[in-house]
Amino acid sequence: MDSVSLPVLINVVTLIPFLVSAVLLVRAVKNWATITLMVGASCMNLAPLLFVIAYLIPSSPRYEGMYYAFAGAGLAGGGMLCCLVGVVGGGIKYAATVRRAKELEVLLQQVQERIDSGERI
């Protein structure tokens, strides 16, 4: 396996399904956490392509490929940061939703008990 096919294989096996699931998540719930997660997944998909471009540019005294390599590293780091922020934000929103659902369940149970006992609400 040569050094160009490895990033392509990693992209196909892991990052593309991650991007597809992030897009589906944004279609289901549009908030800042899911959009940030999708932006991070997009950046992480583009970063290996920049590394492949840097590898394919022939080396010369001015090192043109290094610019693409540094851009890919920056894009990968930014993508990881966006993914982290999106996942943490989504987790916080989910925890708040679960807490509200439990509160509503308790409230509905109290109303049902009052209805069964014949009290006025």
N, C-alpha and C positions, 0 to 999 in steps of 0.2 A: 504494500500500500504506500503510495507516494505521499508527500507532505501536503499536496493540494486536496486530495480526496478525503483526508481525515476531517478538516473543518466542514466540508460539504456533508459528510456522513453525520457529524455531530449536529449540524443544522437540520438535516432531514429527520433525524431520529428524535431529537429533544426540543429544539427551539421552535420549529414550525408548528408542532402540536400545541406548544405553550402559547404561541401567538394566536392560533385559531381559538383556543379556549378563552384567551383574554378578550378577543373580539366578541365571542358569544356572551361572555359575562357583561360586557358593556352594552350589548343589545338587550340583555335582560334587565340590568340595573344601571342606569346612567347617573353616576355620582363621581365625585372627585377621586375616590379611591380606585374605582374600576378603570377610569380613564388614565390615571397615573400608571396603573398596572399594565395597561395596553401600550402606553408610550414606552415603558421600560422593556416590554417584550419586543417591541419594534426595534428599539436600539440594540438589543441583544441579538436580534436577527441580522442586523446590518453590520455589526462589528466583525464577524468572521469573514464577511465578504471583503471588507477593507483589508483584512490581513492577507487574504488570497491575492488581492490586487497588489499589495506591497511585495508579496513573494514573486509575482509574475513580472514586475518591472525590473529590467536588467540593472545591475549595480553599476554605478558610475561614480566619479569623484564627488558629485554633488549629492548623492544619496537621496534621490527622489522618492524611493520607496519608503524611506523612514517616515516621511510625512504621513503617508497612509497608515503605517503601523502605529504611530502615535495617535492619529485620529481614531483608529479602531480601538486602541486601548482606552482612550477617553470616552468613546461611545459605549464600550462595554461597562466601564465603571459607572457612567451616568445611568445606563440601563439597569444595572444591579441596584443602584440607589433608588431609582424610581419604582422598581419592583418591590423593594423592601418597604418603601413608604406606602405603596398601594396595598400590600398585604396587611400591614399593621393597621392602616385605616379601615380596610374592609373588616378586619377582625374586631375592631372597636365598634364599628357600626352594627355588626352582627350581635355582639354581646349586649349592646343597648337594646336591640330589637327583642332579644330573648328575655331580657329583664322586663320590658314593657309588656310582652305577651304573658309572662307569669303574673304580673300585677293585674292585668285584665282578666285573667282566669280566676284569680282570687275574688275580684270584684263581681264577676258574673256568678260565682258560686254563692256569694253572700246574697245577691239578688234572688237567686233561685231558692235559697233557704227561706228568705222572707216571703216569697210567693207561696211556697209550700205551707208555711205556718199561718198564712192568712193575714199577715201584717200589711199595713199600708206602706207603700214605698214613697 
